[in-house]
Amino acid sequence: MGKNSNGEILGQIAISHEIFVELMDRRLPELEAEDLERYFVALSNLLGMLEDDEKELRQVAREMAAEAMTLLLDELAR
């Protein structure tokens, strides 16, 4: 991929981030307190991982996938 392709993809990622924030802003007020707390913990953990510049994004993805699996199994058990 050339520089232009990367620029285009980065632009699409930025737009996707904006849409994600808008959608979550709409949905979060509907959540119960317990669900909000779980979302906040997961989001905080992701941010903590991303703040570690030594950690590659691939490693962050692996760790978040493992964490998401735990959350998913907890949710299915409810």
C-alpha positions in Angstrom: 0.0 0.0 0.0 1.2 3.4 -0.9 1.2 6.6 1.2 -2.1 7.7 -0.4 -3.8 4.4 0.6 -2.6 4.8 4.2 -3.9 8.4 4.2 -7.3 7.2 2.9 -7.5 4.4 5.4 -6.5 6.8 8.3 -9.3 9.1 7.2 -11.8 6.3 7.2 -10.6 5.2 10.6 -11.1 8.8 11.9 -14.6 8.9 10.5 -15.4 5.5 12.1 -14.1 6.7 15.5 -16.4 9.7 15.2 -19.4 7.6 14.4 -18.5 5.1 17.2 -18.5 8.0 19.7 -21.8 9.4 18.4 -23.5 5.9 18.6 -22.1 5.2 22.1 -23.3 8.7 23.3 -26.8 7.7 22.1 -26.7 4.3 23.7 -24.9 4.8 27.0 -27.8 6.7 28.8 -30.0 3.7 28.2 -27.7 1.3 30.1 -28.2 0.2 33.7 -25.5 1.2 36.2 -24.0 -2.3 36.3 -23.6 -2.3 32.5 -22.1 1.2 32.5 -19.6 0.1 35.1 -18.5 -2.9 33.0 -18.2 -0.8 29.9 -16.1 1.8 31.8 -13.8 -0.9 33.2 -13.3 -2.4 29.7 -12.7 1.0 28.1 -10.3 2.0 30.9 -8.4 -1.2 30.4 -8.1 -0.6 26.7 -6.9 3.0 27.2 -4.4 1.8 29.7 -3.0 -0.7 27.2 -2.9 1.8 24.4 -1.0 4.3 26.6 1.8 1.8 26.8 3.9 2.8 23.8 6.1 -0.3 24.3 3.1 -2.5 23.6 2.4 -3.3 20.0 -1.2 -3.0 18.8 -1.3 -6.7 18.0 -0.6 -7.4 21.7 -3.3 -5.0 22.8 -5.7 -6.7 20.5 -4.8 -10.1 21.9 -5.2 -8.9 25.5 -8.5 -7.2 24.7 -9.8 -10.3 22.9 -9.1 -12.4 26.0 -10.8 -9.8 28.2 -13.8 -9.6 25.9 -14.2 -13.3 26.0 -14.4 -13.2 29.8 -17.0 -10.4 29.6 -18.9 -12.3 27.0 -19.0 -15.5 29.1 -20.1 -13.5 32.1 -22.8 -11.9 30.1 -24.0 -15.3 28.8 -24.1 -16.6 32.3 -26.5 -13.8 33.4 
